[in-house]
């Protein structure tokens, strides 16, 4: 998949992953990797940026397997930001699909399931 | 590449960030590598998944709103190497920081010394005048005593007082008169006559007195005058001693108070200089991006506070009141 496309949606995927439950870094990387193939190194800078912008809160929790792990928790601002990203993504997806459908002049089968 | 090498190189790229942030990031990557190793990967494989360290560091710096290209752009033509060249600069950042701090410190010290020098001279003058007060007082009393002695010598070693106006010359005349009376009485008893050529006055009968009684009365009178003069001198001396004691006590209290004021002002000046130094240092560091705004403001407040105490400490001096004479 194109790296720029992945970069665009990576934020939304991360926010959605943490919205369900608090996660630590490695766990979050594995969760995101289920959706898109992403460089592991890029997740941590993204987490750091979202934390600096107060969309995430972090706390340490003891682990039986090693040192304490830093967990990420989605804040209220993060939830709002995630919702706005989802709306933008849905709108963008709809517009792109519509555009592709018009250009191709084809049917739904040609443009895929997006409509 | 081993884990420690990776972390060291990454830290080298992130040196523009605060130390705590660097440690936080490196801990997270270290933990991630350890988990991957625990899942069966080797160190090299775990690190390889991160990709290029330069690109990774660039993304991390972007997360902190730091332009990763800034260092590279501003280092063109300079002797030191860029941040992403992966090496140490020829002129370390810390050395430039220390140089700037020292330069600012020396400048601040020079300005403070120039301003404080005049104030120190003024204080020294006050202190010397204060310490010289008892010597001036002693000299004045000594001169007054010498003048008094000269006056006594001019008056023939006798001080006229209100209670006793009789001087030694008058007493001598009385003694001489008494002697003449004795001689006259002796002459009358022996039948001799006196005349005016002998230099002795002729005393008529109504002025005749018994010589023993007159001499005793004169001595008693002289003794009484002497006692009166002695007691008056004692009272005057005791009064003078008490006055000196009161003045000495007053002077000691004033000296103690003024010493306290001087010490407090000196301490305030010293504290002001220390906070001025801190203010300069923190201001430089603040200008370089460290979050020291609060410390800088606090230091500024302390400098103003202690500086005011040091400068206006002189107003608390206890000065001697000079009585105005018409």
Interface residues (C-beta under 8 A of the other chain):
Chain A: X25 X26 X29 X39 X40 X41 X42 X44 X45 X46 X48 X49 X52 X65 X66 X67 X69 X70
Chain B: X25 X27 X28 X29 X31 X32 X34 X35 X36 X38 X49 X50 X51 X55 X56 X59 X60 X62 X63 X64
